[in-house]
Amino acid sequence: MNVVGIMYSEDLTKYDFGEGHPFRGKRFSDFLITFKQLGLDELPRLKIIQSSPCSFEDLLLVHNEEYLEMIRQGEKRYEPLSLDTPLRPGMFEAAKHVVGASLNALKYILEGNAAAAVGLGGGMHHAFPNSGGGFCIVNDVAICAEYLRKKEKIKRILILDTDAHYGDGTANIFFETSEVLFISIHQNPSTLYPGTGYIREVGRGDGEGYNVNIPMPVYGNDSCYELAYSEIVLPLVKEFKPEIIIRNGGSDPHFSDKLTDLGVSLNGLRRMGEIHREIMQISGSKGITLIGSGYNPIILPYGWISIILGLSDIEFSLEEPIPLPTWINDESILIQAKNFVKEVKNVHSAYWSL
């Protein structure tokens, strides 16, 4: 693989919900510090690239103007979009930098600079066209997909969402189209925000069968994810034949995350990057990976780096900063995952050759 461009801007640190909130802007500078401490900035195949903010017109690809104006006015008065998504002065501009990094990554591969690129801060998948929540103000994942559909006239886009939380905003935006295959692997929605993302939420109209939800049991581990990849994700990729891939998700499936209850290791996070690379090879396509989530500041930079190493196929040893828990390889967890995967295959066999 050629150089993997990693889009970064110091302005990303301004995407910060304030003291006591689990999403702080320091995550971005922490990543860069750790990246350099490990000497990864000296590797020729990983290139940190200065990103620029998106335009207001880019935001209009998904969001309506009234909603965007509400954000701009709301941040002046410290009004929250939701209980978990407070607004502070500067957040609108910071959100433009998040979207900008994602779009810069997309344009980097479209211009032929590489087969893969990374947008740091991306994956704001809980934002809807006219509302926000779940720490998400605007939806960069959907904006990238709409840019591809409307500007590049691309008709087969795969969004693979490996965030521990279901990407309800992204799913909603593409619920009725067959041009976007949305596959989400997330913690059992009955146990985690936003409480949607059940197996039988398959899409509607032209999009029926193109919304594929793969719940993971509480403590779902590396083996559970591997099962989902081999039994569902890879077969769907071979059948759908995406022209381009958008993968989003950070370190929150890790077993030590503060807001989730999954059991993925650093090796499991690396595997997420590897799967993205394998999907590109199978389909002969290019792809971007959008990385922003994670709520254990100790593990976050190592988790993000693990995903990037998997994507770029670089062998580099990373030790777990936190000891593996005793339950992480409990066989009963895999049995639960097998039941979920079986149900997904049963439901989607009506639409795909599973």
N, C-alpha and C positions, 0 to 999 in steps of 0.2 A: 504493500500500500504506500502511496505517496505521503507527503507531509499531511498531518492532521492539524488544521488550524484551530486554535482555541481562542474564541473571541472574548476579550476582557476589557473592562473599563473601570477605572477607579470610581467613577460615578455610580457604579452598581451598589457600592456600599451605602448609598443614600436611600436605597430601598430598605427601609428600617422602620419597624413599627414601635420602637421605643423600649425603654427599660422595662424588664419583666415579661416582655413578649417573647415567644419561642423563635420568631423569625427576626434576626438582627442582621444588619448589613455587614457586620464584621466577618460573616461567613466567607465573603468573597476575598477579602484581604488575607484571611487565615489560609484559604486554599492556596493563594499565590505564594505566600511565605513558605508553606510546607512543600509545595511544588519545587521551589527553588532550593530549599534546604536538602531535598532528596537528590538534587542535581539533575532533575528532569528537564530543566530549561536548557541544559547543554546537549540534549539529545537532538540530532538533526531532524528527526521525524515528528517532533512535537514543537509547535511554533505558537507562542503567545502573540496574538494580533490585536492591536488597539481597535476596539469597536466604536461605532458612532450611534447616536440615538436615532430611532425611527422618526418619521414625519407624522404629523397629525393625520394626513391622508392615509398612511399605512394603518393607523388604528381604525379608520372608517371602513376598512375591508371587512371588519367583524362587528364593531361597536357603533351604536348610533350616536349622533352628535349631542343629543340631549343628555345622554348618560355621561359622556366625556366631560361635558360642561359641569355636570353635577359633581364630578370628582374634583375638578379645578376649584369650584366654589366651596365644596365640602372640606377640602384640606385647609383652607383659610380659617375655617371655624372649628377645626378638629372634630368634624362629624364622622362617625364610623359608617362604613359601608355595611358592616354587620358586626355582631358582638366580638368576633375574632379578627376583624379587619379594620382597625382604626385608621383614620387619615391624619397625616401630619403635613405641614408645609413642605413642599418639595417632592412629595410622593408621585405626583403626576409626571414630572420630568424624570424622576428615577424610573418609573414604569416604562417610559419611552426608551430608556437605556437598556432595560431588560428585553423589550421587544426588539430593539436595535441589534443587540448581540445575536439574537436568534435569526433575524433577517440577514445580518451580515454573514452568519454561518451558511445560510441558505444560498446567498449570492456567491459566496466563495466557491461552493461546489458547482453551481450552475455556470460559473465563468470558467470552469475547467481547471481550477487551481489544485483540486484534490478530489478524491472520491468521498471523503468524509470530513466533517467539521463539527466543532462543539460550540454551542452557545451557552456561556455561563449565565446563570440566573434564570434560565428559561424553564418552562414547564408549568406555567400559571394556568392550570387546566380547570380551575373552579369558577373562572369568570365567564358569565353569559353575555350576550350582546348588550343587555341593558341592566346588568347587576353584577356585583362582585361579592366575594366572600372566600373563606378558607385561605386567607393571606394573599388572595389573587385579585388584582385590580383590573387588569386587562389580560386577555388570553392570547399569549404569543404563539402557542401551539396552533390554534385555529387561524391566527393571522398568517402564519407561514403557509398553512394548507390553502387558505383562500388566495394568497399571493400566487401559489402554483396554479390554482384553478383559473383565476381571473386574468393574471398577467402572463403566465407561461402556457396556458391552455393544456395543462397536464390533467389527464383523466383517471389515472389509477395511482392513488396516493395511499400509502400505508402509514397509519399512526399507531405505534406500539408504545403504550403507556405502562411503565413498570413502577410508577409511584405507588407507595403503599395505599394511598387513598384513590378512590375511583374518580376519574376525570369527568365529572358530571357536566361541566360547562362545555367541554370539547364534544362529548357524546351528544349533547342536546343540539349543538350547532350543525352536526353532520348526521343527525338521526334519520333524515329522509333522503339521503343521497347514496347512490351506489358508486360514486367516484372516490369516496374515502372509505377504506376499510379501517375501522377503529377497533383495535384489540387492547383490552385493558386487563392486566394481571394485578390484582389488588386484594387487600385483606377482606375477608368475609364482611360484606356491607352491614350485616346485622350487628357487627361488633365495632364499627369505626365510622367516623365522619366520611362522607356526607349522608350515609345511610341509604344510598342507591348504588346501582351497579350489580343487580341480580342477574342470574343467568338468562332468565326469560325476557330481559330487556334487550330485544334483538334488532331494534330499528323499526321504521314505519314506512309504508309506501314503497318508493323505489329503494329505500335504504333498508328494507327488511332483510335481515341476515347479515348486514354489514356492521352491526354493533355486537362485538363478541366480548363477553365478560367472563373472566376466569377467576373466580374467587379463590383465595388461599385461606386455609384454616389458620386460626390463631396459632402462632409459633411455626407457621409454614417455613420450611427450611430450603436449603439449596436443592435437595432431592425433589421437593415439591415443585419448585420452579423448573427444574430440568424435565420433569414429567410434562408440564404445561408446554414447554418449548417443543419437545419431541412429538407429543400427541396432537397438539392443536396449532401452535404458531407456525412451525415449519411447513406442515401440510397446507395450511391456508396460504402461506406465501407462494408456494409452488403453484397453487391453483389461481390465485389472484394476479400474480405476476406484476407487482408494483413497479411503477416507473421511478418512484422516489420514496424514501422512507424518512419519517420523522419519529425518532424515539425520544421520549421524555421520562424523567424520573431521576432522583438523586439517591441519597443514602438512607432514606427513612425505612426501607425494608430491613435494615440491619437489626440484629437481635438486641442491640443496646439503645435503640432509638427511644426518646422520651415520650413520643406521642403515639407510637404504634406498638403492635404486639406480634411482629413477625420474627423469623429466626434465621435470616440470611447472613452469611459471613462475608468478609472481604472478598474471598474467592467467588462467592455467589454474586457479588456486585460486579466483579471483573467479568463473570460469565455473561452478565447483561450486555456489556460492551462487545464481547465475543459473538453473542447471538446477533447483534446488529450487524457486525461484520459478515457473519455467515449468511444472513439474509441478503445483504448486498451482493455477495458472491453468487448465491443461488439465482437471484433475479436479474443480475447484471445491471443493477441500479446504483445510484448514489444515495447518500443519506446524511442527515444531521442528527446530533444527539443534544438534547437540551437538559441541562443539569442545574437544579436550584434547590431541591428539597433536602431535608435532613434536620433533625432536632436534637442531636447529641453533638455539641461542638467539639468534643474530643475525637469522635470518629469521623465527622463530616469531611474534612479534607482528604482523609485516607480513602473514604468511600468514593468520593468524586474521582480521585486519582485512579482507583481500581477500575472504575468504569472506562475511563479514558485509556488506560493501559490495555484493557481487553479490546477496545475498539481499534486501537492502533497496532495490536499484535506485538507488543513489546514485552519481552520477558524481564520482569523486575520483581524482586521479592519484597512483599510488604507483610510485616507481622501485625497480628491483631493487637491494637493498643489495650484492649480489654479482653480478659480470659473468656474462652467459650463457656457458655452455661452448660450444666449437666444435661438439660432437657433437649439440647439442640438436635440430637439425632434420634429422638424418640420415634419408634416405628409407627406408633399409633397416629402420629401427625401425617405421615405419608399415606396411611390408609384413608384418612379424611380427604386428603388432596386427590387421591384416586377416585373417590366418590364424586367430588366436584367435577373433575375432568370428564368422568364418564357421563355426567348429566349434561355438560357443555356439548360433548360430542353427540349425544342423543338429540338435543334441541337443534343444533346447527347442521345435523345431517340432512335436514330438510332443505338446506341451502348450499351445502358444500359436500365434497366427497371425503367425509371424515369417517 
